[in-house]
């Protein structure tokens, strides 16, 4: 049994409790029970489905560190490659991660080291340090702490140019044997410990039985102007990103701009943030021996796991707060009425469905919730996507699949992570990493995304603070507005750190009950109304209990001929929607073999002989089809008549056109990503989501003399080719995404292909 105690109704905040524990030497410097490291997972604002508990860690006695490897331990990377030009360096496997286990004994001391191939494998290697439990609810004894963004080295198979300095802290997780929990529903404190006869718990019980004093009033810092890049430099990077989008290299990229300067007290800054910018996923972390302190007022959830259920709540789409309730509502209407914002949000919903799809049961992933969340300085569109873990996956797999969050990288995720490395040209460190907890014993986990965060390092006796904020850049971004949006997001942080206002005009900041509020999405356009109805009637969710689990290709994989049913060879071209397509086919009863289009095999004939597929699907992806040799080889083999029925989606569709000798050019009407639009086919009009910058654009004579037949065009201009088929061989190509959340009845199109 785990000892615990409860206090009476709480009249103070968790911050008051932390300071009182610190002043009585029960946590922090001078305590006699463990390390001085502090961790507070703080739910600010009104109680909601996202803000249920605040968690304060007691003094830890064991922690797990990952530091930046030396360059000699990493793959050699050419300094001349440019992901913004489509040059992405893929590794065959994830980078090996070394975890130092440290024990507290009047200081942190090295105990041993574990190695894992990637984040999930590395964390799994440390499970043996957790005590057993038969509980299924939250309990002490799991892992809790920080993953910096630069842990992406161990979650994405990429080679990076701009890495942290050698030995810099990338991860610090604690074995959280002691917690004080603020249960917001009961409005009480619960203290827990896994340590039998823990005198710390006895001392805390005594402390919580008495009134907890409130903290001293915070005094704002002196007004200081932090260093930052210029607005013109910021806008130039936006234009570079848009050029990459036009060339088909990526669809959306999240760029972050930095502000930096010295602050006096990290804790005092966090107190100010908690007061002025309450957020449900806020956090405080202090590791004195690592010269590290983190203050976050994040509103965004990366991952929540409760048993087999996993979910994520991405944010995309931002407006400032209004001067009054009516102005607030008008700004929400402007947000939802923007085609750019809706497209960007829909793109993110599809991306997160994909990331959950990699580790969830086919058919279980669906778009659960969509709303607007208003915070003191900004208001956002927020969705929730949920799924059920496959039997062969756990919370570590879920964390690796979702980290870092797609809302703060871009789409396609792998391509944009590589491009961010080139564009920002410095490590992100803490910003857009995560703070949270995970416990494989109880299958409970919760991690935020470290936006609205101040990263402070003690350098030469001074706390050097860095703030980073930005937004998702798409082809329709207005550089001036994007610069202002980054400043809105940085405003509360800069005010708390330096009493500095980065915006040129005043920002309204409601206080009290109106500071944080939740609002339904107003159905103000036909597209939005259709998306709401689609989600509400469950068209995104396919409750298929016996759908075959996808199979990842390995070099030694050999499969017999199917006696009945369908087996699809799916070529994955680094897209962030690939697993949505895989799930859609699985829910139709097909066995899907997923094989990499880049960095994998290229012998298409040998693959067909060893895997015996009944169908081939050439998946979408960034860049041009020629960058996926397997995709082009499969298209050529299909044209020779020596392959089963073949379907190409977006990049795969373009490979079919190139094989027929058709030109592939930037679309004359501009790039379109995440936009549900009408597609006119031979006998009907379909609503399908488009994601593309390039387009097949043959002249009239080429079309007439081609083996391909155009079977669909865009309904607006009828000038863009949206679908083709071969006149005598079962080859089909779609320049739209039938699996997208914004495509109406798109799965029926995939079912028609299986019937070939």
N, C-alpha and C positions, 0 to 999 in steps of 0.2 A: 504493500500500500504506500502511496505517496503522501507524506504529511502535508497538510495545508491548513490555512486559517483564513477567516473572513473578517473584514472590518464592518462596521456599521456604515450607514449611508455616507458617501464621500462628499464633503463640502469643499474640497480643494481639487486641484487638477493633478494629473500624473507628473507634471513638471514640479509642482510643490512637493510631491512625494519624493521625487528624485533628489531635490535639493536638501530635504530633511534627512534622507538616508545618507547623503554625502556629508552633511554637517554632523551627523552622529556616527560617522566612520563605519557605516554599514555597506557602502559602496564607495568607489573612487579612491583617491590617494589616501593612504593612512589606514585603510580598513585591514582587519586581521584575518579575513576569511578567504581571500583570494586576490586576483589581479585587480588593478585599479581601472581596467578597461570598462567602459560604459556603453550600453546599447538600450535605446528606447524606441520602440515602434509605436508611434503616437497617432491615434485617430482623432483628428480635430474636426470642427464643424458639427453639424447636427448628426444624431444617430441615424444610420441608414444601413442598407444591405451591404455596403462597402465599409462602413465605419462602425464596427461592433465592439472591439476591444482595443485597449492599449496594453502593451507588454513591456515591462521593465526587467531587464536581466539583472540577477544578483551577481556577486563577484565570481568570475569564472576561474577554473583551475586547469583547463585544457583548451588549446586552440590549434587551428590548422591553417598554415600559411602557404600561399603560392607567391613566389617572387618571379620577376622577369628573368627568363633565361639569358645567358650570354649569346652573342651573335653566332659563336661557333657551334652552339647547340641547335641552331635553327637552319632551315633550308636556305641555300644561297639564292638571292633574288637579284635579278637585273635591275639596275637603278633607272633604266630607260623605259621600262614598260609603263603604259598609261591605261588604267581601267576606264578613264573617261573617254578613251578612244576605242574601248571594247577589248583591250588586252587584259584578260583576267588569268592569273596564274593559279591553277587548281592543283592541290596535292591529292595523292591517292588515299591518304588517311589523315585523321586529325593529329595535331601536334601532341606529343607526349607531355604530360603535365606532372611535375614533381610537387608533392605536398609534404611540407615539414610539419611534424607533430611536435608541439611544445607543451611542457608541463610547468605549472606555476609553483615555485618554491622560493619565495622572496625575490622573484624575478622570473622571467620566461626562460626556460632551458630546453634545448633541443633534445628530443627523445628518440625519434626515428624518422624515416622518410618513406613515403609510398609513391608509386608511379602509376599513372593511369593514361590510357589512350583517349584523351578528351575529357571534358568536364564530368559527364555522368560516370564514366569508368573510374575516374580519379576519386570522386566522392564515394562511390560504392566501395572502394578499397578501404575506406575509413569507418565503415559500418560497425566493425568489430569493437570499436571504442564506446559504443552505445550500450547501455544496460538493457536487459530484456524487459518487456512490459506486455500485459495482456489487455491494455486499455485501447479503445478505439477513438477516444476524444483527445483533444489537445492536452499534452502533459510535458513536463520538463524532460530534459535529457537528450534532445535532438540537436541539430546543428542550427546556428543562427549567426548572421553577420553580413558581410559585404562581398559582393562580386563587382569589381570595377568593369567598366566597358571593355577594357583591354583583355579581359578573359575571353573575348571573341576569338582569340588565337586558338582556343581549345574547343570551340563550338562550330567553327566554319573551316572548311578545308582550303584555306587561302594562304598565300604568302604576302606578308606586309612589308612596307618600306619604312613606315614611321612608327617605331615601337618605343615603349618606355625605356628609360635607362636601366642597365643591368642591375638586378637585385631590388628594383622598386616593387613595392607591395601591390599585388594584383588581386589577391583574395585573402580575407581574414574571417574565418568562421570559428565560432566558439561552441564547445559542448555546453549547452545551456542547462545546467543542472538546477538552477534556481530562477524562478520567475515571480514577479509581482504582477498580477493581472487586474486591470481596471475593467470590470464587466459593466458596460455602459447601460445595458438593459436593466440590470439590477442596481446600478449605480453604487457598486461596492468594490472593495479590493479583495483579492484572493492571493495569498502567498503560498508558493509551492516549492518543494525541494525533493530531489531524488536521494539525498544523503541521509542515511539513518542517524538519528540523534543530532541533526544539524543545529549547532548553537546559533548559527546565523538566523535560522527560521524562528528560534525562540526569541531572539532579540527583536526581529521584525514584528513578531506577534505583540510584544510589549509596546513597541513604537506605534503600531496601528491601532492599539486600544485607546490611545490618547489623541486629542485634536492635533491636526497637522498645521503648522503655521504657514501662512502665505509668504511668498517670496518678496524680496525688496522690489520696489518699482524700478523698471528699466529706464535708463536715460539714453536718448539717441546719441549715436556717435557724432563726432565732428564731421561737417560736410566736406567730402573729399571727392575729386573726380578721378575715377579709376581709369587705367589704361585700356584701350580697346582699338580694334581696327577701325578704319574710317567707313562711313556709309558708302562711299564710292568703291572701296575695296570689297565690301560686302556685296554690293550690286554686281560687281564684275564676276564674282563667284556664282551668283545666280544665273548670269548670262552664260557662263561656261557650262553650267548644269543643263540649261535649256538647249544648248547646242548638242550636248550628248543625247538628250531626249529626242531631238529631231533626227538624229542618226540611228535611232533605235537601240542605243546602248542600254538605256534604262527608262523607266516610266515616271519615277518620282524619287527624289533624294532628299533626306533630311540633313540640312546643314546647320551647324551651331557656331555662333559668334561668341567670342570671349570678352569678359571684363575682368580686370585683375587689380589688386592692391592690398595693402596691409590693413588688418583689423586688430582691435585690441583684445577682444574676448570672444572666441567661437560660441561658448555657451550663451552669452548675453545676446548674441545675434540670433541664435536659435529661439530664445525666449521671445524676441521681438517678432520673428517669423510666425511663431505659434499664435501670437496675439493678432497680428495684422493680416496674416494669410493662412488661416486654418485650412487643413487639408486632410483627407481621410487616410492617406498613406505616408504621413510625415515620419521622419526618423532623425535620431541623434546617435552618432557613434563617435567614441573617443578611444584612441589607442595611444597612450602617452609615449611608450617606448618606440612606436613607429612614427612619432611626430605627426600624427594624423587626427583630424577632427572633421566630421561631416555633419552639415545641417541641411535638412531637406524638408520642404513643405509640398511633397509630391501628391498630386491627385490621381495618379495613374497606377493601376494594378497590372503587373506582368502575368502573374500566375497565382491561382488558388487551386489547391487540391484538397478534396474531402472524400477519402476513400478512392473509388475508381473514377469519380467525377473530377474533371479538370476544366478550368475556365480561364479566360483572359478578358481584360476590359480595355481595349485600345482607345486612345483619344486622337481624333483628327478633325480639324475644323475649329477655328477660333475667332472670336470677336471680343472687343473690350466690353466692360460693363457700362450701362447707361447712366444718365443723370437721375433718372427716377424709374419707377416700375414700367411706365409706358415706353420709355426709351429703351429699357432693357428688353422688353418684348419685341420692339421693332428690330433691334439688333439680332435677336434670335430668328426672327422672320427673314432678315437679310442673309443670315448664315445658311438657313435651310433652303432659301430661294436661289442660292448660288450654285450653278451647274458645276463650277470648279470645285467647290467645297464638298458637294455631294459625291462627285466622281472620286475625289481624293479619299473620302471616307469609305465609299464602297470598295475601292481598291484595297484599303486596309482590312476591311471585313474579309474579303477574299483571301488576302495574305494570311491572316490569322487562322482562318479555316484550314488553309494549307499546312501551317505549322503544327496545328493540333492534329491534322489528318495523318501526319507522319507517325504518330504514336497512339492514335485512337482507333477504335473499332469502326470499320466502314459503315457509313450510314448514321453514326451517332453524333457527328459534329453538326451543330446548327447555330444559327444566329438567334440568340435568345432575347436580347434586350437592346433598345436603341432610344437614347434620350439626350437632353441637353443638361449639363451640370454647370451651374454658375458659381464662381469663386470670387473673392473680393476684387480682383483686378481683371479677370477674363472669364469668358464662358465658352464651353467646349461641347462639340458633339461627341458622345461616348456610346460605344456598343459593348455588348457582352457576347462572346462566343463560347460555347460549351461542348464538351465531348466526353466519351467514356474510354478510359485507357484499355488498350489491348492487353490480353493476358500475359504477353511477353514483355511488357513495358511497365515502368514504375515512375515515381515522381522525379527521380534523377533524369530519366529520359525526357520527361516533359520539360524540365528546366532547361536541359540542353537544347531541345528543339525550339523553344520559344525565345531563348536568350541569344542576343539582346533583342528587345522588342522591335517589331516591324514598324511601329509608329515613329520610332526615333532613328531608323536606318533608312528605309525606303523600299522600293519595289522595282525589279526583283531583288530580294533581300541580299543574296550573296553578291550580286553585281554591284549593288549600292554600297555595301560594306567595303568592298575593294575601292570603289570610287571615292568614298569618304576619306579613306586613308590618303588618297592623292590630293583631294581638294582641301581638307583641313590641315594636312601636312604636319600635325602634331598629335600625340596620343590624347585621347579624350579623358583618360584616367577615370575619375569617379562618375562624371556626368554620363547619364543614360546607362549606367550600370544598374545594379539592384541591391537593395537591402531587404532581408526577410529571414524566414526560417523554414526548415524542412526536416521531417522526421519519417524515415522509412519504416519505423516500427508501427506507427499509427496511420500512415498514409495521409498525413496532414502537412500542408505546405502553403506558404503565402509570401509573395515577393512583390515589391513595388518596382517602378521604373524611376530612376533618380533624375527626374526633371525637377525644375524649381529647386535647385540644389546648389549649395556652396561647398566647395572642396577647399579645405585649408590645410596647409603644411607648415610646420615650424621650421623656419630657415633663418639661421644666424640670430636666433633669439626673438624673431618676429613671426607672427602668424600671417602668412601670405595666402590670401583668399582668391579663388578663381570661380567665376560664374560663367556659365555657358548657356545660351538660349538661342533658339532658331525656329525652324519650321520646315514643313514639307514643301519642296520645290517641284512644280509641275510645269508643263508647257504653257499653261494659262496664267502662271504667276506674274504679278505685277511687282517688279523689283522694289519699288518705293514702298508698296504695301507690305511686302515680305520683311523689309528692314524694320518698319514700324511694328510689325507683329512680334519680331524678336525682342524689341524693346519693351512691349507690353509684358511679355513673359518674364523679362529680367527685372521689371520695375520693382516689385516687392522685395526681391533679393538685394538689389542695389540700395534701396531705401534702408533696409535693416543693417546692411554692412557699412555703408558710407554716407547715409542720408543724401543719396544722389538719385536724381530723376533722369533716366536715360531718354524718356520720351520728351518730345518738344511741346506737347500740350498736356494739360492736367488729366489725370485718370481718376474717374470716380471709384471710390472704394467703400461699398456699403459695410456697415458694422452690425453686430448683433445677429438676430435671426435671419436677416436678409443677406448676410455675408455669403452663405453657402446655401444653394437651393437646387432642387431637381425639377425638370420640366419635360413633358412629353414632346415628341417631335410634331410640330404642326404640319398637317398635310396640305401645304399651300400650292403645290404643283402636281401635275398628273404623274410625273416620275416619282416624286416622293410618296404620293398616295399609293402608287403601285408597289413600291418597295415595302411600305408598311403592311399592305395587305398580303404581299408575298411572304413576309416574315411571320405575320400573325397566323396565317392558315397553315404554316409548317411546310411550305414548298421546299425550303432549304434542308429540312430534316427528313431523312429516309429511315424509318424504323425497320431495318432489315436485320433480323437476329442471326441468320445463317449466311450472311454475305462472306465470300471467301476472303481471307486475309491476303494482302499483297505480299509478293515475294521480291526481295532485293537480289539482283543478279550478283553472282560471284563467278570467278573464272572457272570453277569446277562444276558449276551447275549443269546438270543434265536432266531432262524431263521426258517422259514417254509421250507417245501420241495420245491425245484425248479420245476417249471412246464417245463421249457426248459433252455438250456444253461448249464454252468459249474460253480460249486462252489468248490474252492480249500481250504482245511485246510492246511495252510503253517506253519510248526514248525520252528521258528526262533531260531537258536542255537548260537547267539552272533557273527555271521559272519559279515564281512564288505562288503559282496556282496549280502546279503539276499534280499534287496529291489530291486536289479537289476533283480533277479529272479521274485519277485512279479510284477514288471513292465512288464517283458516279458510276463507273463501269462495274465496280465490285457490287454495288447495290442492284445492278442488273443481272447479277449472278456470274459475272466473268471472273476468271482467275487472271490476275494482272502481274506480269513480271516487269519490274522497274529496272531499267538499265541506263547508266549515265551516257549522255550524248557527248560530253566533253571529258577527256581523261579516261575514258573507258575503251572497250574494244571497237574495232572498225571493220572487222570481217563480217559483213552482213550475211553472207551465204552460210558461214560456219554457225552463226547464231541461230539461223532458221533450222539448220540440221540438228543442233543440240537441244533446242527449246521447243520445236514443233508448235509454234503459235498458230492459232486459227485466224488472227487479225493482228495488224501492226498499227500503232498510233504514234505519229511523230509529234512530240509535244511542243508547246510554245516556249519562248525564251528570249533573252535579250540578244542584241547584235544581229548578225546576218547568218543565214543558214550555212554558208561555207565554213563558219567557225565550228560547226558540228559535223565532222566528217562522217560519222555513223548515220546521221540524218540524211545527208546527201547520198550516201551509198545505198541506204534503204529505198530512197525515192527512185534512184536509177534502176535498182533491182526490180522494183514494182513495175516500172515502165517496160521492162523486158518481158513481163508476164510470168516471172519465176518467183512470185511472192504471193502470200495470201492477201485478202482485201486490206487496203491501206487508207488511213485517215490522217491528214495533217491539219493541226490547229495552229493558227498564226504563223510562227516561224516554220512549222512543218508544212503548212499551206504554201508558204513562200518557197520552200524547197521543191515542192511539186511544180510550181510555176517556173522556177529556174531550170529544172530538169527538162521542161518543155521548150526552153529557150526564150522565155518571157523576161523582159527587163524588170528589175526590182529597184524602185526609187523612193525617196522621201515623198510622202503623200502630198499632192498639190494642194489639198485642203487642210494640211497641218496634221500634227499628231493628235490622236484621240486615245485616252486611257481612262477606263473605269466609267465610261458613259453608256448607259442603256439607250439604244437607238433602234429605229425601225429598219428592218432588213427586208427587201422585197425579193421573193423567190418566184418560181414559175407560177404558182397558183395561190400564194398566200403572203401575208405580211407578218413578220416575226419581230418580237422585241428581244434584242440580244445585246449583250455588253461587249463593247469594242475596246481592245487594247493593242494599239499598233502605231508606229511612226512611219514604217515603210509600207509600200503597197505594190502589188503586181500591176504593171501599167503597160500592157502591150498595145501596139498600134493596130488599126483595123485589119490590115493584111495578115499580121501575125495571128490574130484571133481566128480569122477565117481558115487559115491553113494549119491550125493547131490540132493536136490530138485532144486537147482540153476543151471543155464546153463551159461557158459562164452560166451558172444557175442561180446566182443571187447578186444583187447590187444594193448599195445604200439607198434608202427610200427618199432621202432629201434631194439629192442631185442626180441619182442613177448613173454617176460617173465612176464610182469606185467599185471594184470587184470584191465581193464579199464571200463568194463560194464558187468552186469549180468542181467538175467531175470529168473523168476520162471517158471518152466516147465508147470504148469497148472493153476496158479493164476496170475492175472495181477499185478505183482510186478516187478519193474525195478530199477536198481541201476547204477549210473554213477560216476566214479572216476575222472571226468573232469567237467569243468564249461561251459555248453553250452551258458550261458548268458554273458560271458566275452567279452570285446572289441576285444580280440584276437581270438575268436572262429568264424569260418566262417559258416554262416547260422545255428548257433546253435539253434535259435528260432524254426526252423522247427522240431527239435528233440522234443522240448517241445510241439509243436502242435500235433505230432504223439502220445504223451502220452495222451493228452486230447481226442484223438479219441478213446481211449480204452473204 
